[in-house]
Amino acid sequence: MELYTIHAGSFKLDGGAMFGVVPKSMWNKLNPADEVNMCSWAMRCLLVKDGNRLVLIDNGMGDKQDPKFFGHYYLHGDDTLDKSLAKHGFKRDDITDMFLTHLHFDHCGGSIQWNSDRTGYEPAFKNATYWSTAAHWDWATNPNPREKASFLKENILPIQESGHLKMVEGDGSKQLPFSVIYCKGHTESMMLPKISYKGHNFIYCADLFPSRWHIGMPYVMAYDTRPLDSMKDKESLFAQYANDKTILYFEHDPSAECGTLIKTDRGSVALDKVFPLSEFVSR
């Protein structure tokens, strides 16, 4: 098995929304906001090569929305999904499986693109099976008022219409080269891939821990639909995986790719250290 960091670009979100009830006097020291209270965040995907399968986990925002949409999110930097794939010798047509942790636009917007004459949509990964889970698919295609702006039908419905969609069953280990951990605090049935790699549990954190700073229990995004359940999701993961054999992979952290956890003298869990994926895979 081989793991590769895939950068789909950087964007900005309101700092208060990202850090929830934590005061700005605290979070602004971690990820300083600009003059309109926006902080920069990554869209960091992961490519898993396992035998003949090439599994891409999440794919960023894509590029099919109108300028008004992108004007809200201040896309910046030189990274693109295509450039990042090419850096490792791959292209979109090589992807065999497109795994979607959940269907918010910054995680799945790159799933679908305009067709050649811009009269409709088509899968951006034409040779890939797209993976969701039934509970979350139903949640996203019948959106609640809170999340409706994050579940864009043009990102989601064409996947099913194309015939490329399959649903993860159980922990996913019979269908994919990894298993999944289900979380319900951020959104219904978000899936965190758990990869067994070099004797470690390697966990793609999606929006449970969007950054290293969200490991602290009070650091729950205002975007989360069930904040108390987010805290329970954290507690559950800590109970099982807060050890030196667990590597966390941060999807939105602007600079930290991977991190490890440590139990403190008070019995809580904290960040131990951070490092790039390349350092871990080369060990």
C-alpha positions as CSV (number, residue, x, y, z in Angstrom):
1,M,0.0,0.0,0.0
2,E,1.1,3.5,-0.8
3,L,-0.3,6.9,0.5
4,Y,0.0,10.3,-1.1
5,T,-1.1,13.7,-0.1
6,I,-3.3,15.4,-2.7
7,H,-3.9,19.1,-2.4
8,A,-7.1,20.4,-4.0
9,G,-6.4,24.1,-3.1
10,S,-6.9,26.4,-0.2
11,F,-9.9,28.5,0.8
12,K,-11.2,30.8,3.6
13,L,-14.0,30.4,6.1
14,D,-15.1,32.6,9.0
15,G,-13.0,31.9,12.0
16,G,-15.9,32.0,14.5
17,A,-17.7,29.4,12.4
18,M,-14.7,27.2,12.4
19,F,-14.0,27.4,16.1
20,G,-17.5,27.6,17.5
21,V,-17.9,28.7,21.1
22,V,-14.1,29.2,21.6
23,P,-13.4,32.9,22.0
24,K,-11.6,34.7,19.2
25,S,-9.1,35.9,21.8
26,M,-8.0,32.2,22.0
27,W,-8.4,30.9,18.4
28,N,-6.9,33.9,16.7
29,K,-3.6,33.0,18.2
30,L,-3.8,29.6,16.4
31,N,-5.0,30.6,12.9
32,P,-5.0,34.4,12.7
33,A,-8.0,35.9,10.9
34,D,-7.8,38.6,8.2
35,E,-9.6,41.9,8.3
36,V,-13.0,40.3,7.6
37,N,-12.5,37.5,10.1
38,M,-11.7,34.9,7.6
39,C,-9.1,32.2,8.2
40,S,-7.2,30.1,5.6
41,W,-7.9,26.4,5.4
42,A,-6.6,23.5,3.2
43,M,-8.6,21.0,1.1
44,R,-6.2,18.1,1.7
45,C,-7.3,14.9,0.1
46,L,-5.6,11.5,0.3
47,L,-4.7,9.0,-2.4
48,V,-4.5,5.3,-1.4
49,K,-2.8,2.9,-3.8
50,D,-3.5,-0.7,-3.0
51,G,-2.7,-3.3,-5.7
52,N,-4.6,-2.3,-8.8
53,R,-6.9,0.1,-6.9
54,L,-6.3,3.8,-6.6
55,V,-8.7,5.3,-4.1
56,L,-9.0,9.0,-3.8
57,I,-10.5,10.3,-0.5
58,D,-12.5,13.5,-1.0
59,N,-11.8,15.9,-3.8
60,G,-12.3,19.6,-2.7
61,M,-14.7,22.1,-4.3
62,G,-14.1,21.5,-7.9
63,D,-14.4,24.4,-10.4
64,K,-17.9,24.3,-11.9
65,Q,-19.6,26.9,-9.6
66,D,-20.1,30.5,-10.6
67,P,-17.9,33.4,-9.6
68,K,-20.4,34.6,-7.0
69,F,-20.1,31.2,-5.2
70,F,-16.3,31.2,-5.2
71,G,-16.3,34.8,-4.2
72,H,-17.6,33.7,-0.8
73,Y,-14.7,31.4,-0.2
74,Y,-11.6,33.2,-1.4
75,L,-9.8,30.4,-3.2
76,H,-6.1,31.0,-3.1
77,G,-2.7,29.4,-3.7
78,D,-1.4,27.4,-6.6
79,D,-2.5,23.9,-5.6
80,T,-5.0,22.0,-7.7
81,L,-6.2,18.5,-7.6
82,D,-4.9,17.8,-11.1
83,K,-1.5,19.3,-10.4
84,S,-1.2,17.3,-7.2
85,L,-2.1,14.0,-8.9
86,A,0.4,14.7,-11.7
87,K,3.1,15.4,-9.2
88,H,2.8,11.7,-8.1
89,G,2.4,10.4,-11.6
90,F,-1.3,10.0,-11.7
91,K,-4.3,11.5,-13.5
92,R,-8.1,11.5,-12.9
93,D,-8.7,8.6,-15.3
94,D,-6.4,6.4,-13.1
95,I,-8.7,6.7,-10.1
96,T,-10.7,3.5,-9.6
97,D,-12.6,4.5,-6.4
98,M,-13.8,8.0,-5.3
99,F,-14.5,7.8,-1.6
100,L,-16.6,10.6,-0.1
101,T,-16.4,11.1,3.7
102,H,-19.6,13.3,3.4
103,L,-21.3,15.4,0.8
104,H,-20.6,19.0,1.9
105,F,-19.4,21.0,-1.2
106,D,-15.8,21.4,0.0
107,H,-15.4,17.6,0.2
108,C,-17.3,16.5,-2.9
109,G,-17.5,19.4,-5.3
110,G,-14.8,18.0,-7.5
111,S,-16.8,14.8,-8.1
112,I,-18.8,16.2,-11.0
113,Q,-17.8,18.5,-13.9
114,W,-19.4,20.1,-16.8
115,N,-19.7,18.0,-19.9
116,S,-17.8,19.1,-23.1
117,D,-20.4,21.5,-24.4
118,R,-21.5,22.7,-20.9
119,T,-25.1,21.5,-21.3
120,G,-25.0,19.1,-18.4
121,Y,-22.8,17.3,-15.9
122,E,-20.6,14.2,-15.9
123,P,-18.4,12.4,-13.4
124,A,-15.0,14.0,-13.1
125,F,-13.5,10.6,-12.5
126,K,-15.0,8.6,-15.4
127,N,-13.5,5.2,-14.4
128,A,-14.2,5.4,-10.7
129,T,-16.8,3.9,-8.4
130,Y,-18.1,6.6,-6.1
131,W,-18.7,5.6,-2.5
132,S,-21.1,7.1,0.0
133,T,-23.3,5.5,2.6
134,A,-27.1,5.1,2.5
135,A,-27.9,7.1,5.7
136,H,-25.8,10.1,4.7
137,W,-26.9,10.0,1.0
138,D,-30.6,10.2,2.2
139,W,-29.6,13.0,4.6
140,A,-27.9,15.0,1.8
141,T,-30.5,14.5,-0.9
142,N,-33.3,15.5,1.5
143,P,-31.4,18.3,3.2
144,N,-32.4,20.1,6.4
145,P,-32.5,23.9,6.5
146,R,-29.3,24.1,8.5
147,E,-27.2,22.2,5.9
148,K,-29.1,22.9,2.7
149,A,-26.5,25.5,1.4
150,S,-23.7,22.8,1.8
151,F,-25.5,20.0,0.0
152,L,-25.5,21.2,-3.6
153,K,-27.6,19.0,-5.9
154,E,-25.3,19.5,-8.8
155,N,-22.5,17.9,-6.8
156,I,-24.5,15.0,-5.7
157,L,-27.4,13.9,-7.9
158,P,-25.3,13.4,-11.1
159,I,-23.2,10.8,-9.3
160,Q,-26.3,8.5,-8.9
161,E,-27.6,9.4,-12.4
162,S,-24.3,8.4,-13.9
163,G,-24.6,4.9,-12.5
164,H,-21.2,5.2,-10.7
165,L,-22.6,5.3,-7.1
166,K,-22.2,2.5,-4.6
167,M,-23.0,2.4,-0.9
168,V,-20.5,1.4,1.8
169,E,-21.9,-1.4,3.9
170,G,-21.0,-2.0,7.5
171,D,-17.4,-0.9,8.3
172,G,-16.5,-1.0,4.6
173,S,-13.6,-3.5,5.0
174,K,-15.2,-6.0,2.5
175,Q,-15.5,-3.3,-0.2
176,L,-12.5,-1.1,0.3
177,P,-8.8,-1.4,1.3
178,F,-9.7,0.2,4.6
179,S,-12.5,0.3,7.2
180,V,-14.5,3.3,8.2
181,I,-15.4,5.0,11.5
182,Y,-18.9,6.6,11.5
183,C,-19.5,9.9,13.2
184,K,-22.8,11.8,13.5
185,G,-22.0,15.1,15.2
186,H,-20.8,17.1,12.2
187,T,-23.4,15.6,9.8
188,E,-25.3,12.3,9.7
189,S,-23.0,9.3,9.1
190,M,-19.8,11.0,8.1
191,M,-17.2,8.4,7.4
192,L,-13.6,8.5,8.6
193,P,-11.3,6.0,6.7
194,K,-9.1,4.0,9.1
195,I,-6.2,2.6,7.2
196,S,-3.8,-0.1,8.6
197,Y,-0.4,1.1,7.5
198,K,3.0,0.1,8.7
199,G,1.6,-1.2,12.0
200,H,-0.3,2.0,12.7
201,N,-3.9,3.0,12.6
202,F,-3.9,5.9,10.1
203,I,-7.2,7.9,10.4
204,Y,-8.4,10.4,7.8
205,C,-10.1,12.9,10.1
206,A,-12.5,14.8,7.7
207,D,-14.5,17.3,9.8
208,L,-14.3,15.6,13.1
209,F,-10.8,17.1,13.6
210,P,-10.6,19.5,10.6
211,S,-7.3,20.7,12.0
212,R,-4.8,20.0,14.8
213,W,-6.5,22.7,16.9
214,H,-9.8,20.9,17.0
215,I,-8.5,18.0,19.1
216,G,-9.4,20.0,22.2
217,M,-12.8,19.0,23.4
218,P,-14.4,22.5,23.3
219,Y,-13.2,23.1,19.8
220,V,-16.3,22.1,17.8
221,M,-17.3,23.9,14.6
222,A,-20.4,26.0,14.6
223,Y,-21.2,24.1,11.3
224,D,-21.8,20.9,13.3
225,T,-25.4,19.9,13.4
226,R,-25.1,18.1,16.7
227,P,-22.3,19.7,18.7
228,L,-22.7,17.4,21.8
229,D,-22.5,14.4,19.5
230,S,-19.3,15.8,18.0
231,M,-17.8,15.8,21.5
232,K,-19.0,12.2,22.0
233,D,-17.5,11.3,18.6
234,K,-14.2,12.7,19.8
235,E,-14.4,10.8,23.1
236,S,-15.1,7.6,21.3
237,L,-12.1,8.0,19.0
238,F,-9.9,9.0,21.9
239,A,-11.0,5.9,23.9
240,Q,-9.9,3.6,21.1
241,Y,-7.1,5.3,19.4
242,A,-5.3,7.8,21.7
243,N,-2.0,5.9,21.6
244,D,1.4,6.1,19.8
245,K,0.2,3.7,17.1
246,T,-2.4,6.1,15.8
247,I,-1.7,8.8,13.1
248,L,-4.3,11.5,12.4
249,Y,-4.5,13.1,8.9
250,F,-5.9,16.6,8.9
251,E,-8.0,17.5,5.9
252,H,-8.3,21.3,6.5
253,D,-5.3,22.2,8.6
254,P,-3.4,25.0,6.7
255,S,0.0,23.5,7.4
256,A,-0.1,20.3,9.5
257,E,-0.7,17.1,7.5
258,C,-0.4,14.5,10.3
259,G,-0.4,14.4,14.0
260,T,-0.2,12.0,17.0
261,L,-2.0,12.1,20.3
262,I,-0.8,11.8,23.9
263,K,-2.7,11.3,27.2
264,T,-1.9,14.1,29.7
265,D,-1.4,13.7,33.4
266,R,-4.9,15.0,33.9
267,G,-6.3,12.1,31.9
268,S,-7.3,14.2,28.9
269,V,-6.0,13.8,25.3
270,A,-3.8,16.4,23.6
271,L,-1.8,16.8,20.4
272,D,1.7,15.3,20.7
273,K,3.5,16.3,17.5
274,V,2.8,17.1,13.9
275,F,4.7,16.1,10.7
276,P,4.2,15.7,6.9
277,L,2.8,12.5,5.5
278,S,6.1,12.0,3.5
279,E,8.0,11.7,6.8
280,F,5.6,9.0,8.0
281,V,5.6,6.9,4.8
282,S,9.4,7.0,4.5
283,R,10.0,5.5,8.0
